[in-house]
Amino acid sequence: MDGWSRPVLDAMRVRHWQKNLLVFLPLITGHEITNLRLIWLGGMAFMTFSLAASAGYLINDLHDVEADRRHPTKRFRPLAAATIPASVARGLVPVLLAVSVGVAWWRMPGMFVIALLSYIVASTAYSLVLKQILFLDVVVLTALYCLRIIAGGIATGLFVSPWLLGLSLFFFLSLALLKRYVDLREFDGTGEPSIGRAYLPVDADILRSVGPASGYLSVFLLVLYINSDQARSLYESPSLLWLIGPLLIYWITRLWLLANRGVVSDDVVEFASRDAVTYVVAGLTAVVLYAATVGLLPLR
């Protein structure tokens, strides 16, 4: 098993656990990021979702192993490259799911268990069937991102604002559409749907139009939120939040431009996690949020 440890971790896509950091978003927007008890609960939510996500990745790769072997980049995945036996992956799936659901059942609220089970069912259905259905695939991907945020709110007992969910809906829809657009960039030009997907090369222009527009809608909702009573109750200087708008517009537009040039990889979140500009934008956004929270400028 020692020789399989690295390929097993790669097959579990541990590096993708960063997506589950979304469970901490209610702590950030609720200004509870220093509350150790809630951080602990958020950490448990993070681990249960991460283990469930790894089980989902294994299910996906077991189902797609033959298609992945014909894909220009996915052929290097451990199961497609046969660096671990399929039997190991099949054995890991029930273990990961049992630990994930067991911990949630033992320590978390009942509604969190329901959210986790909903995530498992939806992600499994996506891997087996839904990702082959035109546009429904990106809707499900978006819902899975939003479900992480909802679960984080349930785990910590914090209110998840409809403003946050609306912004997240359009933001992650843009990323899901970007993922499909990148898939088409790798298309071989035969006129058939790309491997395992329902999209054709002629769909690229639509994705390139709707994707950025969806991202800009998330910025529009942010602007509306800035003028809401909820923002005025949470921030000493809510007007400073306007500065986040240009940052998001820049980041979204740049990401789509890079995708159009063929620079972005087929895993958008992983690309962003290795992108220095993303960290700069995230850092500046954090500074603005802090300034707006403590009221460094007398703007209301």
N, C-alpha and C positions, 0 to 999 in steps of 0.2 A: 504493500500500500504506500510505502514511503515514496516510491518512484512516481506514484499517481497523485501525490498531494498537490503539486502545482497545477497539473491539468484539471484536477477536480475543482479546485478553487476557481480556475478560469471558466470551467463549465457552469459553476454556480454564479459566475459573473459578480463576484464580490465587489469589484470596482464600480458596479452599477448600483450598489446600495445607497450611493449618494442621492439617488432619486427619492429615497424614503426620508430624507431630511425634511421633506415637506411637512411631516407630522409636527415639526417644531414651529411652523409658520404661525399657528394661533398664539403661541407664546410670544412671538415677536410682535405681532400686530396688537396683542392684548397687553403689551408692556410688562410681561411676567418672565422675561428671560433670565432674571436673577433669582427667581423662586426655585430653590433647590428641590423641593418636593415635586413641583410640576416638571422640572427638568428630568428628574428620575422617572416619572410616569411617561414623559415624552420619549425617554431613552428605551423604556420597555416597548412602547409602541413602535419605535424605530426597529428594534431587533425582531419583533414578531412579524412585521411587514417585510423585513429584509429576508428572513428565512422563507417566508411564503413566496416572495418574489423569486428566490433562487430555485425553489421547487418548480415555479412556473417556467423559468428559463430552461430547466432540464426537460420539462414536458414538451416545450416548444422545440428544442433541439432534437429530441427523440423523434418527434413527429416529422420534422423537416430535414432529417439527416441526408436524404438523397438529394433534395433540392439544394441544400447548403453546399453539397459537394460540387454543384455546377455553378455556384455563385462566385464572383471574382474575389470577394473578401471573406464571406462566411465559410468558405471551404477550409479556413484555418481554425475554425472552432474545434474544441477537443473531440466532440463526438463525430463531426464530419471528417476530421483528420485521423480518427481512430487512435488518438493518444490515450483514451480511456475506453474500456469496454462499455457497451450499452447496458450491460447487466449492472454495472456499478451505478450508473445514472438512475436506472429503474429502482434500485434498492435505496438510493438516497431520497427519492421523492417522498415516499410515505414517512420517512424519518423526519425530514425537514418540516413537513406539514403537521406531523404529530407534535413536535416540539413547539412550533409556532402557535398552533391552536391551543395546545395544552397550557402554555404559559399565559396566553390571553384569557383562557377560561379560569385559570387559577387566580390571577392578580388584577384583571382589568374589568371594567363595567360590562354588563351584558350587551349593551348597544355597541360597544367596541368589538365584541366577539362577532356580532352580526355584520358589522362593517368589514371585519377581516375576512369572514366567510364569503361575503359578497365579492370582495376583491379576488379571492381564490377562484370562485366560480366564474367570474367575468374574465379573469386573465386566462383561465384554462379554456373557456369557450372561445376567446380570442385566438389562442394558439392553434386550436383544433379546427375552427370553422370561420369565425367572424372576420379574421384578417384577410380572407379571400373575397369579402363582400364589399363592393365599391362604396366608398365614403363611410359606411358603417364602421369600418376598421379604425378610421381616425377619430370618429365619435367615441368609440370604446376606449381608445388610448387616452383621449382627453378626460373621459369620465374616471379612468383609473388614477390619473394624476389628482383630480379633484377629490376623489375618495380618500386619498392619503391625508389631505388637509382636513377633511371632515372627521376622519378617524383621530387625528391629532387633537382636535377640539373635544371629541368625546372622551379621549383618554385623560385629558387634563381638566375636563370640566369647564373649559373656556368657550365663550360664545364665538361662533364662526360667522362673521358678518356676511350678509348677502352681497355687499360690495366686494369683499375679498373673493367670494366664490365666482361672481360674475367676471371680475378681472382675470382670475385664474382660468376660467372657462375659455375665454378668447385667446389668452396668452398661450395656453398649452395646445389649443386647437391649431394655432399658428405653427408651433413646433412639430405637431403630429403631421401636418400637411407638408412641412419642410422635410420630414423624414421620407415621406412618399416621393417628394420631388427629387431628393437625392437618389432614391432607388431608380428613378427613371433616368437620371444622369448616367447610371451605369448600364443602361439598357443596350442590348447588342444590335438593335436596329432591324430586327426581323419582322416587325409589325405585329408580333404576338405580345400578350401581356407579359410583364416581367415575372420572373420566377416566383411562384407562390402568391402573386398579387393580381388584382383586377384592373390595374391601370395600364393605359397605352401611351405611347409617345405623344399622341395628339392631346393628351390630357395635361401635358406639362404647362402650357400657357394658362390654363384654368387654375392649376395649383399655384403657379407663380403670381397670379392675381389675387386669389382668395386668401392665400397664406399671409402675406404682409398686411392685407386689409384687416384680417382677424387680429393680428398683433396690434395694429393701430387702434382697433376698437377697445382693447384692454387699456390702452393709454387714455382713451376717451372716458372710460368708466372711472379711471383714477381721477381725472379732472372733475367729474361730477361728484365724486366722493369728497374731494377737498372742500367743497362748498356745503357739505352735509352737516347736520347737527352732530352726528357721531364723530366726525373728524374734529369738530370744535371742542367736543368733550374729552377727546383723547390727547390732543396736541396743544401745547402752549402757543405755538406759531404754525398753524396748519398751512398758511400761505407758502411756507418754505417747501411744502410737498410739490409745488409746481415744478421745482427743479428736477424732480424725478422723471417728469414727462419727457423732456429732451433726451435724458439718458436712455430711457427705454426705446424711444424712437430711433436713436442712433444705433443701439445694440441690435434691435430687430432688423433694421434696414441693412446694416453691415452683414449680419448673418445670412440674410437672403441673397445679398450680392455675392458673398463668398460661395454660397451654394450654387449660384448660377455660373460661377467660374469653375466649379468642380473641386473646390478646396475643402468643403465640409464633408466629413465622413458620414457613413450611413447611420451612425449612432450620434445624434445631434447633441445629446446631453454630455456624452463622453468628449466630444469635440470641444464643447464649451468649457468643460472642466480642465482642458489643457490649453485654453486660450487666454493669454495674458490680458488682453483687452477686457474679457469678461470679468476678470478679477478687479480690474481698475473700475469698471462700471459698478460692480457690486460694492466695492469699497466706498465709492462716492455716494451711492445710494444709502449705505449704512450711515455715513456722516450726515447726510440730509435728514434721515429719519431721527437721528439723535438730536440734531439741532432743532428740529421741529418739536420734538418731545419735551426738551428742557426749556425751549424758548430762548435761544441765544439771540434772536432778533425780535423786537416787539411788533411782529406781524400777525394779525388775526383776520 
